[in-house]
C-alpha cells in the first residue's frame, strides 16, 4: 500500500529537489526585466482542466491506474488548482481546534480518502537537451507523482512547494501525469489551523526548463550601511558542484530599468559570494517601496546558459531599545491576519483575488500582513514587495487541538513529551521553517519569520529558531506561544485587553518589543473601541503594533433546499466535528465587501490624524503618523455643513509636516464666519492624495474627521392651539385633531393606531424595548454557552419580557391629552427586571411627546438597549435623518460615521451579516423621518441625541435565525428609538475584551424623552 509514506513520520519527501527561492529562467535580459513568466520560453503552465476520480480509500484504486494503458475516459474533469470539496467530492469540514480524526500521532486513519488527478502535456521544442522540472505550489495534505507510468516522488507539507526533476522521464509529446493526493498524512497533526479542512492541488502546477548546469539557489541580502544612506548588496549563488567553473554577470537596474551597477565573477565548486556598496540608494519601506531589478546571467564557455531576475529592496531591520526600526526609523505595524480562502474556490485563490486583497489593505491603511498560519502563494509577496506591505511570514505549523487535549489529559499541564518536545518530530518542525525561509528569503517585504501558531512551546521550536538564525539574521523571529522565552526576538500576545496592552507597553523589565499578533476579533458586528488600542501603539513605548484577526469571513457560498444562496459555516454540510460559526470572523464579507468595522478602523489607523481643533481660533493640530514621508503629498479638503448639508468647501495644500511630528495651522477665517444662530454646524476634514498614482486613484481619501462648530440646536417642536376631541370606550381612548386621530389602548398601555391625512401609519404601537439580537461578541464567539453577556441578558429575561400594565391614567384639556402608563416587565417564572412609567403627551397638532422613566428592579448587569419600538404600516420605505451615517454605528464605533443629512431606503440600512445579529444602528441622531411615497409619515426628534434603527425584520426573528434565509421580511417597517445601546466591543475571542466599561449601558434610573411629529411633505421622499 502506497499510503506507507503518509503514516511514516520519518518521510516528508521522496525525490524532491532541495527547497530554493522562487524563480523562472528567461531567454534574455529584456524579457527577464518584465518579471512576466508568461513571456519566458522556459515556462509552461499545467493549470486547467484535469481528469479526476475520488476514492474513499486507497484500496478502491485500480492497481493499474498509473499505467499508460489505463483507460480514464470515464473520469470527471476538474479544474487545477482547486479543492475537491469545492467541486462536490467529500464535504468541507470547518474546525478551529478539533482534529477531524482520532488523535493517535503519528498515525492517521487507515480509511484515508484519495483524489487522483490526470493530465497530458507536451514539451516545447526548444526544451530539448535541457533539464525539465515540475513545480507543485501547494497540495493538501500529501501526494505521489507518476509520469508515464513511473513513480516520480512523494511530498507533504501542504502550503509549501515541491519540485521534481523529471528530465529522464519526460517525452516530447503525450506525457501522462498522474497525481494521487491523500486527504491526511502525519503532517496533518501539525496543520491543525483554524480554517476549512479542504484537499487537492490548490496552488498552481507548472514546468520550467533549465540548462544542464543551472543555479540551484540564489540568496540576495540587501541591507543598508550604518548611516542608512548606502545600500549593501550581497549575493550568494549556488550551482551544482562540478570540476569546471561557471561565470556570472550581474546587473542592477533602478525602477526605470537604468543600469546602476554591474559585475562579473566566477563560481568555483558550485558557490559564489560577492558584496558591494550602492551609494545613495533608494530605500524600500511600506510607504515608499522602491525596488531595483537584479539580473543574473550564468555563463559557460562565454555563452549565456541562464538569465534570471529578482526584485531587490534595500532596507535594514533592527531591534534597539525595545523598538522595531526599519531603516533606522521606529515603525508601528498596522497589520491584519489573512487566510487563503475564497467562497467558491476554497484555498485556490487566484492572482486577481490576491491583488484585490492587497489593494484593499492599502486602501484601508494597513501596512502589514501576517500570513496566518502558513506561507501564502508567492504572488502575495510579489504584491507586497511592489505595493509596500510589511510581511510576517508564518510557518505552516499549528497543533492547537493536540495542545488542548494534551493539557486536558494531564490536568492542565502540557506534557513534556508533546510533539513540540519530541525528537521524532524535530525534523518535521525544522522542515517547516526551512522550506518557508528558502522559498521566500529574497522578498524585501518580509521583516519577520514566525515559527507557527498555537502549538505550545518546546525544544523543537528552539531548534527551528536556531536554524532560521543560522540561515538569515536579517529579520526578527516571532512566535506567540513562546511567551517571554529567549528564542524569540519579540514578545507577542493574543487578544489582550486594553489595560493589558497599556501595562505591557510601559514595562521596563523587558527589553524586547511587544507585538499583538491577534486582537480585535472581527466576528460579525464587532470591532468596537479601536481607538483605545491604536492610540497606545502610537505612543512612545515598546509596543510596535499588531494584527487584527482577521481579513475575511470564511463562508462557503452554497444553496439551501429552496435554492437560496447563502454563506455556509461549520456544520452546514453535516461536517463533524466542527467549530460552528467561528470561521465567520473577518473584516470583509467573503465577496470582499467591507464590514463597517473595517470602515471604522480605516480612520483610526490612518497615517495622518487631527488631534485637536480650536473652534474659537480655527486652529487645528495635525499628527503625521507616517514613519518615513512628510505630508506634502496630500491636500486637505474642508467642508462646512449646516444642518448636515454642505454650504462651503475648499482645498488647502498640506504643510510639510515631518514623520512622527505634529504641527498646528489655522483654517481660513471664513469657516468660522459661516456659523449662524439656530442651525447646527460641523467641520468635515478630508485628507486626499494631491497627485494619486496607480492604486491611489481608487482611494477617495486617506482619512476623514469631523468637529462641531457650535452647541447642539435641537428641533423646535411647534405647538398648536386647535381643539382636541377625546372619546373614551371600554378599552380605548380616541384622540382626534384637525387632520389626525390617535387610538390609545388601555389594555396594552400604548397607542395602537395613528391616522394622519387619512393615512394609517401605525400597525403596532410603541412598547418599551430592552433587548437586541445578540452580536457574536455578546454570545462570546463560536461555543454555545451561557457564561457570556447574552447569557446574562437571558438570565434576567430580557429576551422574553412580558409587559404587565399596573396602572393607567389620563388627562385632557382643550389642546392637550396626557396618557400615563405604569408597567412592570419580566420573563415567565422569573422576577421582574424593570419597571417603567411611560407618558404620552398629545398636542393639537398631532405631535406625541413620549417620556419614559426606566427603573431597574432585578438586574445588575449591563443591558443591551433602552428605548421604544413600534411598527409602521406597509409602504413606509423612505428614511431621512440628521445624525451619524451613512453606515451603521455604535457608541464605541462611530468615528467614521460623520454627522450629516442622509437619505435611504429601509432595506438599504439593513446589514445582512452571515450570522444574523444586531445591526443598522445610528447614534447621535437629532431627528429621523420615515415616510411613504406621498411623503406622509413621522419625524422623531429629541432635545438630546439618540439612537435609531429601522428594519423589515423583527428583533426576535433576527435573534432566532442562524442564517439569512431564515429571516422573514415583513412588509411593515419596524422602528427602534433608543436612549442608547451597549457598545459592541471585541469579545468573541479572548478574555476580558468585550465592551469597555464606559461604553456599557448600565441599569440605572433613566429618563428618555422624544417627540413623534406627523409629516406630509407631498413630494418624492428621496429628492
C-alpha positions, 0 to 999 in steps of 0.5 A: 500500500502506497499510503506507507509514506503518509503514516511514516513520520520519518518521510516528508519527501521522496525525490524532491529537489532541495527547497530554493527561492522562487524563480523562472529562467528567461531567454534574455535580459529584456524579457527577464526585466518584465518579471512576466513568466508568461513571456519566458520560453522556459515556462509552461503552465499545467493549470486547467482542466484535469481528469479526476476520480475520488476514492474513499480509500486507497484500496478502491484504486485500480492497481493499474491506474498509473499505467499508460494503458489505463483507460480514464475516459470515464473520469470527471474533469476538474479544474487545477488548482482547486479543492475537491470539496469545492467541486462536490467530492467529500464535504468541507469540514470547518474546525478551529481546534478539533482534529477531524480524526482520532488523535493517535500521532503519528498515525492517521486513519487507515480509511484515508480518502484519495483524489487522483488527478490526470493530465497530458502535456507536451514539451516545447521544442526548444526544451530539448537537451535541457533539464525539465522540472515540475513545480507543485505550489501547494497540495493538501495534505500529501501526494505521489507523482507518476509520469508515464507510468513511473513513480516520480516522488512523494511530498507533504507539507501542504502550503509549501512547494515541491519540485521534481526533476523529471528530465529522464522521464519526460517525452516530447509529446503525450506525457501522462501525469498522474497525481494521487493526493491523500486527504491526511498524512502525519503532517496533518497533526501539525496543520491543525489551523483554524480554517476549512479542512479542504484537499487537492492541488490548490496552488498552481502546477507548472514546468520550467526548463533549465540548462544542464548546469543551472543555479540551484539557489540564489540568496540576495541580502540587501541591507543598508550601511550604518548611516542608512544612506548606502545600500549593501548588496550581497549575493550568494549563488549556488550551482551544482558542484562540478570540476569546471567553473561557471561565470556570472554577470550581474546587473542592477537596474533602478525602477526605470530599468537604468543600469546602476551597477554591474559585475562579473565573477566566477563560481568555483565548486558550485558557490559564489559570494560577492558584496558591494556598496550602492551609494545613495540608494533608494530605500524600500519601506511600506510607504515608499517601496522602491525596488531595483531589478537584479539580473543574473546571467550564468555563463559557460564557455562565454555563452549565456546558459541562464538569465534570471531576475529578482526584485531587490529592496534595500532596507535594514531591520533592527531591534534597539531599545525595545523598538522595531526600526526599519531603516533606522526609523521606529515603525508601528505595524498596522497589520491584519491576519489573512487566510487563503480562502475564497467562497467558491474556490476554497484555498485556490485563490487566484492572482486577481483575488490576491491583488484585490486583497492587497489593494484593499489593505492599502486602501484601508491603511494597513501596512502589514500582513501576517500570513496566518498560519502558513506561507501564502502563494508567492504572488502575495509577496510579489504584491507586497514587495511592489505595493509596500506591505510589511510581511510576517511570514508564518510557518505552516505549523499549528497543533492547537487541538493536540495542545488542548487535549494534551493539557486536558489529559494531564490536568492542565499541564502540557506534557513534556513529551508533546510533539513540540518536545519530541525528537521524532518530530524535530525534523518535521518542525525544522522542515517547516521553517526551512522550506518557508525561509528558502522559498521566500528569503529574497522578498524585501517585504518580509521583516519577520519569520514566525515559527507557527501558531498555537502549538505550545512551546518546546525544544523543537521550536528552539531548534527551528529558531536556531536554524532560521538564525543560522540561515538569515539574521536579517529579520526578527523571529516571532512566535506567540506561544513562546511567551517571554522565552529567549528564542524569540526576538519579540514578545507577542500576545493574543487578544489582550485587553486594553489595560493589558496592552497599556501595562505591557507597553510601559514595562521596563523589565523587558527589553524586547518589543511587544507585538499583538499578533491577534486582537480585535476579533472581527466576528460579525458586528464587532470591532468596537473601541479601536481607538483605545488600542491604536492610540497606545501603539502610537505612543512612545513605548515598546509596543510596535503594533499588531494584527487584527484577526482577521481579513475575511469571513470564511463562508462557503457560498452554497444553496439551501433546499429552496435554492437560496444562496447563502454563506455556509459555516461549520456544520452546514454540510453535516461536517463533524466535528466542527467549530460552528460559526467561528470561521465567520470572523473577518473584516470583509464579507467573503465577496470582499465587501467591507464590514463597517468595522473595517470602515471604522478602523480605516480612520483610526489607523490612518497615517495622518490624524487631527488631534485637536481643533480650536473652534474659537481660533480655527486652529487645528493640530495635525499628527503625521503618523507616517514613519518615513514621508512628510505630508506634502503629498496630500491636500486637505479638503474642508467642508462646512455643513449646516444642518448636515448639508454642505454650504462651503468647501475648499482645498488647502495644500498640506504643510510639510509636516515631518514623520512622527511630528505634529504641527498646528495651522489655522483654517481660513477665517471664513469657516468660522464666519459661516456659523449662524444662530439656530442651525447646527454646524460641523467641520468635515476634514478630508485628507486626499492624495494631491497627485494619486498614482496607480492604486491611489486613484481608487482611494477617495481619501486617506482619512476623514474627521469631523468637529462641531462648530457650535452647541447642539440646536435641537428641533423646535417642536411647534405647538398648536392651539386647535381643539382636541376631541377625546372619546373614551370606550371600554378599552380605548381612548380616541384622540382626534385633531384637525387632520389626525386621530390617535387610538390609545389602548388601555389594555396594552398601555400604548397607542395602537393606531395613528391616522394622519391625512387619512393615512394609517401609519401605525400597525403596532404601537410603541412598547418599551424595548430592552433587548437586541439580537445578540452580536457574536461578541455578546454570545462570546464567539463560536461555543454555545454557552451561557457564561457570556453577556447574552447569557446574562441578558437571558438570565434576567429575561430580557429576551422574553419580557412580558409587559404587565400594565399596573396602572393607567391614567389620563388627562385632557384639556382643550389642546392637550391629552396626557396618557400615563402608563405604569408597567412592570416587565419580566420573563415567565417564572422569573422576577421582574427586571424593570419597571417603567412609567411611560407618558404620552403627551398629545398636542393639537397638532398631532405631535406625541411627546413620549417620556419614559422613566426606566427603573431597574428592579432585578438586574445588575448587569449591563443591558443591551438597549433602552428605548421604544419600538413600534411598527409602521404600516406597509409602504413606509420605505423612505428614511431621512435623518440628521445624525451619524451615517451613512453606515451603521454605528455604535457608541464605541464605533462611530468615528467614521460615521460623520454627522450629516443629512442622509437619505435611504431606503429601509432595506438599504440600512439593513446589514445582512451579516452571515450570522444574523445579529444586531445591526443598522444602528445610528447614534447621535441622531437629532431627528429621523423621518420615515415616510411613504411615497406621498411623503406622509409619515413621522419625524422623531426628534429629541432635545438630546441625541439618540439612537435609531434603527429601522428594519423589515425584520423583527428583533426576535426573528433576527435573534432566532435565525442562524442564517439569512434565509431564515429571516422573514421580511415583513412588509411593515417597517419596524422602528427602534428609538433608543436612549442608547445601546451597549457598545459592541466591543471585541469579545468573541475571542479572548478574555476580558475584551468585550465592551469597555466599561464606559461604553456599557449601558448600565441599569440605572434610573433613566429618563428618555424623552422624544417627540413623534411629529406627523409629516406630509411633505407631498413630494418624492421622499428621496429628492 
